[in-house]
Every structure is written in C-alpha cells, then in structure tokens.
Amino acid sequence: MTDKDGFALVADAVGKRFGGLRRPGRWALRDCDLRLPTGRVCALVGPNGAGKSTLLALAAGLSVPTEGTVTVLGTDPASARTRVGYVAQDKPLYPQLTVAATLRLGADLNPERWDARTAERIVADGGLDPKARVRALSGGQRTRVALALALAKRPELLLLDEPMADLDPLARHELMGVLMSQAAQFGTTIVMSSHVVAELEGSCDHLLLLGGGRVRLAGETDDLLEAHLRVSGPARTALDGHTVVESRTTGRQLSALIRPTGPLPADLRTSTPALEELVLSYLRNPEAPGTTSAEPEKAAL
Ligand SMILES: Nc1ncnc2c1ncn2[C@@H]1O[C@H](COP(=O)(O)OP(=O)(O)OP(=O)(O)O)[C@@H](O)[C@H]1O
C-alpha cells in the first residue's frame, strides 16, 4: 500500500516549462500538487493559458514534466497508456480514413479492451455514415469519432480536453450522458476540461481550478461549495479574519463570496454559492487565495 493507492491521478510538485535549455519559455505549470481519487468525474477549469492542456498531456504520457512527478493509475504515465483514454483539444484523427476504418484501427490498437458496440453506437447516434472520410466530417462530427475511440477503449482514466466545445447542444447532452453512464457502469475516472462551467454542474463531483500554471482550487465539489458562502449585508460589515474571494459594495449593500474561518457577524445573510458562481468569482479575482483542501477552514467553524 502506497500513499498513491486509490488515486487515478497524482501530481507531486509538477512543473512544465516549454522551450529548450538555452531559451527556456515561461512555466506552463508550476508547483502543481494534486490527488484525484479513483472513480471521480473531475472538472478541469481555468482561464486561457492556465495550463489545463499541459496537465492533460502530462497525464496522457505525451509530454514529460520539467520537474516533479506525475503518477497515473499507480504507475508512470507512459506505462499506464493502454489504460488511459485521451481526447486532445484538436481531436487528431487520420483525415484520409473512413469512419469505419478509424474504428477498425482503434480495435487493432486495443485488442484486449476494445468495446466495438459502444464505438459503433456513438457513431451511429450521430447519424455518421461509416463510409464517410474523416476529412469530410464537421468539427463536431470529428469530436464524436474521437470520443467513440476513447470510450471504446474502456479506459480506467479518461482525459478529455474541451470535449464538448464544438458539439451542438443535443449532441452535448447525449454524449455527456454517455460519459456519465460509462463512469457509473465501469467506475471510470474522468478529467474533463471546459470553459462552460454550467455544463459541468451536476455531472462533476470533483473540481480542479488552475490559474497562471498553479492549482488554485482542488477538491470534492460538495466540500468546496460547503467551504464557501455568499454573504450580503450592510456595507460597513467587517469581514476581517475570513478569506474574501470577491467583494462588492453597491450603495449601502455589501455582497461577497468568502471562505469563512469562524463565526460571522449576525447581520449578514448567507447562502451557499452555485458551482458556476464559485468558479467565476475565482476567475474574476486571480489574486484571491485558493484552497486545495476545504477541510482545515471548515474545521475551524
Ligand atoms: N508547445 C508549447 N510550446 C510553448 N509554449 C506552450 C506550448 N503549449 C502550451 N504552451 C504555453 O503553456 C501555457 C499553458 O498552455 P495550455 O495550453 O496548457 O493552457 P490551457 O489552460 O489549456 O489554455 P486554453 O484554455 O486556451 O486551451 C500557455 O502560456 C501556453 O502559451
């Protein structure tokens, strides 16, 4: 038993810097520590350039960290590759192949684990002609083929980089349902980056928010929501001692999103924020201190 058992994805002090030794670029990821328990559906959010794709590529074993270690399914990412499904942001496929030939290639590359029925059903549900060439498909149709390949592999960890970005609303709804049923049926861990937070609400039970290459929020969604409060009350109310993520005063009214660290002034009204509101507050306030474990502050209440 190691401290990494029970986790699908672990990052220990991971940093990634692009560029060569002579001209090193900026850090795309820095001091990244995270522990994602097995079986979770994790939303990976953050502004453009935050490091989401970089983290997913490291977990997929397509790139190596400059410092620190990434552990996937208890081993190094390259060794875990057959047990991991990865759909990159640009959904790379062979343009000259037909849809049917693409699925056959998936089956040939994954002889042990291939679930042909799942692949064929996902493609058929999108009304795709198996004889159509990939180059003739729309962006959303290509995404469907890429998701069919990744899901048919029956991965233990599924890494999806903005999988829903170019799907129409019905396709999003349907494929999100397919992902959720895969997670429920096989205990698949899913990490899914997205800019549409509302779409992740209700599906994701874990949240990872990156900002400027660092982890700002990480934990079970319910714990993170419980650790925060939306408060409103008289403008002069002092919030000293509490962690203020965002605060606004309009006339004589104060409204704020905080992580309380003890009892609050009696004249404040409080409510639990929605996930989208929580994420937007952190995105609007890049300097607000994050938390990677909701427990210590809750314990202080
Ligand atoms: N191959 C590369 N070479 C040089 N810099 C890179 C490379 N890939 C990413 N970066 C840089 O690393 C940082 C993180 O990029 P990354 O693509 O991981 O962000 P992201 O959170 O996925 O962004 P987005 O939401 O726009 O997709 C950015 O500053 C980016 O310019």
The ligand as a Tripos MOL2 file, in Angstrom:
@<TRIPOS>MOLECULE
LIG
   31    33     1     0     0
SMALL
NO_CHARGES

@<TRIPOS>ATOM
      1 N1          4.0600   23.5130  -27.1610 N.pl3     1 LIG1
      2 C1          4.1720   24.6500  -26.4780 C.ar      1 LIG1
      3 N2          5.2600   25.4410  -26.6170 N.ar      1 LIG1
      4 C2          5.4070   26.5850  -25.9040 C.ar      1 LIG1
      5 N3          4.5080   27.0370  -25.0040 N.ar      1 LIG1
      6 C3          3.4070   26.2820  -24.8250 C.ar      1 LIG1
      7 C4          3.1700   25.0680  -25.5440 C.ar      1 LIG1
      8 N4          1.9880   24.5450  -25.1300 N.ar      1 LIG1
      9 C5          1.4970   25.3990  -24.2150 C.ar      1 LIG1
     10 N5          2.3390   26.4280  -24.0270 N.ar      1 LIG1
     11 C6          2.1570   27.5520  -23.0800 C.3       1 LIG1
     12 O1          1.8320   26.9890  -21.8260 O.3       1 LIG1
     13 C7          0.8230   27.7630  -21.1750 C.3       1 LIG1
     14 C8         -0.3460   26.8520  -20.8100 C.3       1 LIG1
     15 O2         -0.9590   26.4310  -22.0230 O.3       1 LIG1
     16 P1         -2.1550   25.3770  -22.0430 P.3       1 LIG1
     17 O3         -2.4440   25.0800  -23.4800 O.co2     1 LIG1
     18 O4         -1.8280   24.2520  -21.1540 O.co2     1 LIG1
     19 O5         -3.3400   26.2330  -21.3950 O.3       1 LIG1
     20 P2         -4.9010   25.9270  -21.3430 P.3       1 LIG1
     21 O6         -5.3210   26.1680  -19.9290 O.co2     1 LIG1
     22 O7         -5.1800   24.5840  -21.9160 O.co2     1 LIG1
     23 O8         -5.4840   27.0600  -22.2760 O.3       1 LIG1
     24 P3         -6.8320   27.1200  -23.1840 P.3       1 LIG1
     25 O9         -7.9940   27.2830  -22.2480 O.co2     1 LIG1
     26 O10        -6.6000   28.3410  -24.0150 O.co2     1 LIG1
     27 O11        -6.8880   25.8590  -24.0090 O.co2     1 LIG1
     28 C9          0.4670   28.9010  -22.1050 C.3       1 LIG1
     29 O12         1.2010   30.0530  -21.6990 O.3       1 LIG1
     30 C10         0.9720   28.4220  -23.4560 C.3       1 LIG1
     31 O13         1.3830   29.5020  -24.2620 O.3       1 LIG1
@<TRIPOS>BOND
     1     1     2 1
     2     2     3 ar
     3     2     7 ar
     4     3     4 ar
     5     4     5 ar
     6     5     6 ar
     7     6     7 ar
     8     6    10 ar
     9     7     8 ar
    10     8     9 ar
    11     9    10 ar
    12    10    11 1
    13    11    12 1
    14    11    30 1
    15    12    13 1
    16    13    14 1
    17    13    28 1
    18    14    15 1
    19    15    16 1
    20    16    17 2
    21    16    18 1
    22    16    19 1
    23    19    20 1
    24    20    21 2
    25    20    22 1
    26    20    23 1
    27    23    24 1
    28    24    25 2
    29    24    26 1
    30    24    27 1
    31    28    29 1
    32    28    30 1
    33    30    31 1
@<TRIPOS>SUBSTRUCTURE
     1 LIG1         1 GROUP 0 **** ****
